[in-house]
Amino acid sequence: MSRSRLSWVVAIAVLTGALAGCSGGAQPIAQQPPATPPTDLPANLDLTYVSRLSLVRPAGRLRVGETKEAALFLYPPPEKAEMFGNLPFNLGDDYTASGWEKEDEGFGVILLKNRVVLAQRSLIGIDEERLKEVLATYEQDAGRKADRQVQLDAVRYWFWTDGVHRLMICAVKPKTDRMTVAVSLGHVLAMDRFGMNPAKAQEDAEAALKILENAGTKKS
């Protein structure tokens, strides 16, 4: 199965779609059109707010409102990575996307006039110890543990909110595979457009569990 699956589908859509593909079942969600496509985001979305939340990298931190160049400097594409520039759906004429994906990782940003509105980092095939390291990094960077959690067995979410910014970590672990983790940061309006909030997380986690259970039934 191809591991190339980021291409600007959002966290759980990536993860549940990958699980469906791994199980040999239905077409991955990542390749399906949304039932109700998001409406355009505001063309005048204010990106001047500065919060403590960021995507953390040894070389620095990426925050909402920074430039595409800054994002790709901190998260440069590795050798043989596949570049992409497609939006998940039309968000308005002023919005663009940029990023890359490889077999076991990916990175992408949605941009408004070259400024980061939403950024996502994916790590594929990591273990529980690596997930604990990721969580510890973001707890330290935010200065606190997650404000909200959604925990359903193999599907877990953590949320932090600071003003108009939200950080979400999502981890999915099939029973026989290592987990996929997505770390997403964005303006709350953009995050909500893609269902990156606790209410939608609960719904999507339950859907992901059904996929896992169906996959397990087929394998047995």
Disulfide bonds with the S-S distance in Angstrom:
none
